[in-house]
C-alpha cells in the first residue's frame, strides 16, 4: 500500500485529516492508517456505507453471535456484525486468536485492556468506528430517515441554550441544527457511558461553535464529521488531549 494522501481540512488548533479508501485492501490499509494515527497521538475514524458484505461472523464470539441474532431487522444484524468486524481488524492485537473476546465494562461496553479505546455507531446502511488513545471516545452517525416532527423532542433533550440557538436560526437551518445537537449529544453519552435516562437537558453541546470543548459531563472536544448534504450527520466526542483525528471514508 502506498502512503495515503491526507488532506488537512481545518484550523491548526485541532487537526482533521481525511483519507479516501477503496474496498480492495480495506482492512490492511485501515489498520496501517489507524496504527499510524495512534502512534502520532491522533484519533482514527472509519466510515462505511452499504458494506454488509464485509461483515465476518467468524470473528465474533458465541455471545456476540447470539446478540446479533436477536436483532429483528436484517440490516441491524449486519451492522452489528460489521461493527464488531471493524473493531477486530483495527484494534485486535496482532496475532491474537480468532474469535477474540474483548472485555466488557460499564453498561456492557466492550474494551481492550491496555489497548486503545473504541466506539461504534450505525444508522440504516451507515457504520462508523472511532478509535483513540484517550480514555474517552464516542461517535454517533444518524441518517434521521425515520425522524418525524423534531420539535416534539426539543423539550426532552435540549439545553436552554440549544433551544434558543435552534429557535433563532433561519427556518431552513433549524432541522440541521437539531440533527447536529442530537448526534453531538449521543457522542457525549457514548464517550462517558451516561445513559439516556440521564438529564440530557443539562448538557450543552454549544451549537454555535464548530469544535467546542465541554467541561460537563466530562472534558471533551466535539467534532462534526460532515460528509455532504446528502449524507448523514456524524459527530465525534473525544478527550481534549487528542490533537486531531484521521477520518477514512469508503463511500
Long-range contacts (C-beta under 8 A, 24 or more apart in sequence): 1-25, 1-28, 1-29, 1-32, 4-29, 4-33, 6-246, 10-210, 10-211, 13-211, 14-211, 14-221, 14-223, 14-243, 14-244, 15-42, 15-243, 15-244, 15-245, 16-223, 16-225, 16-244, 16-245, 16-247, 17-42, 17-244, 17-245, 17-246, 17-247, 18-246, 18-247, 18-248, 18-249, 19-246, 19-247, 19-248, 19-249, 20-248, 20-249, 20-250, 20-251, 21-248, 21-249, 21-250, 22-250, 23-51, 23-54, 23-250, 26-54, 26-250, 27-89, 27-90, 29-248, 30-89, 30-90, 30-248, 31-89, 31-90, 33-246, 33-248, 34-90, 34-91, 34-131, 34-246, 36-246, 37-245, 37-246, 38-116, 38-131, 38-132, 38-133, 41-133, 41-242, 41-243, 42-132, 42-242, 42-243, 42-244, 42-245, 42-246, 43-130, 43-131, 43-132, 43-133, 43-134, 43-137, 43-236, 43-238, 43-242, 43-244, 43-245, 43-246, 44-90, 44-130, 44-131, 44-132, 44-245, 44-246, 44-248, 45-128, 45-129, 45-130, 45-131, 45-139, 45-225, 45-236, 45-245, 45-246, 45-247, 45-248, 46-86, 46-90, 46-128, 46-129, 46-248, 46-249, 46-250, 47-126, 47-127, 47-128, 47-141, 47-225, 47-227, 47-234, 47-247, 47-248, 47-249, 47-250, 47-251, 48-82, 48-86, 48-126, 48-127, 48-128, 48-250, 49-125, 49-126, 49-127, 49-250, 49-251, 50-125, 51-82, 51-127, 51-250, 52-78, 52-79, 52-82, 52-125, 54-82, 54-85, 55-81, 55-82, 55-85, 56-81, 56-85, 56-88, 57-81, 58-98, 58-99, 59-84, 59-85, 59-88, 59-98, 59-99, 59-100, 60-84, 60-99, 61-99, 61-100, 61-101, 63-101, 64-99, 75-124, 75-125, 76-122, 79-122, 79-125, 79-127, 80-122, 82-122, 82-127, 83-120, 83-121, 83-122, 83-127, 83-129, 84-120, 86-120, 86-127, 86-129, 87-118, 87-120, 87-129, 90-118, 90-129, 90-131, 91-115, 91-116, 91-118, 91-131, 105-193, 106-193, 107-193, 107-195, 109-193, 119-190, 119-191, 121-186, 121-190, 123-232, 124-232, 126-231, 126-232, 128-225, 128-234, 130-236, 130-238, 132-238, 132-239, 132-242, 132-245, 133-242, 134-238, 134-239, 134-241, 134-242, 135-239, 136-191, 136-192, 136-218, 136-220, 136-237, 136-238, 136-239, 137-191, 137-236, 137-237, 137-238, 137-239, 138-186, 138-187, 138-188, 138-189, 138-190, 138-191, 138-192, 138-236, 138-237, 138-238, 139-187, 139-190, 139-234, 139-235, 139-236, 139-237, 140-182, 140-183, 140-184, 140-186, 140-187, 140-190, 140-234, 140-235, 141-183, 141-232, 141-233, 141-234, 142-179, 142-182, 142-183, 142-186, 142-232, 142-233, 142-234, 143-232, 144-179, 144-182, 144-232, 144-233, 150-175, 150-178, 150-179, 153-178, 154-178, 156-200, 156-201, 157-181, 157-182, 157-185, 157-200, 157-201, 158-200, 158-201, 159-201, 159-202, 159-203, 159-204, 159-205, 160-201, 161-204, 161-206, 161-207, 162-204, 162-205, 162-207, 165-207, 165-208, 166-207, 176-233, 177-207, 179-233, 180-205, 180-207, 180-224, 180-233, 180-235, 181-205, 181-207, 182-233, 183-224, 183-233, 183-234, 183-235, 184-222, 184-224, 184-235, 184-237, 186-235, 187-222, 187-235, 187-236, 187-237, 188-214, 188-217, 188-218, 188-220, 188-222, 188-237, 190-237, 191-218, 191-220, 191-237, 191-238, 192-217, 192-218, 192-220, 213-240, 227-251
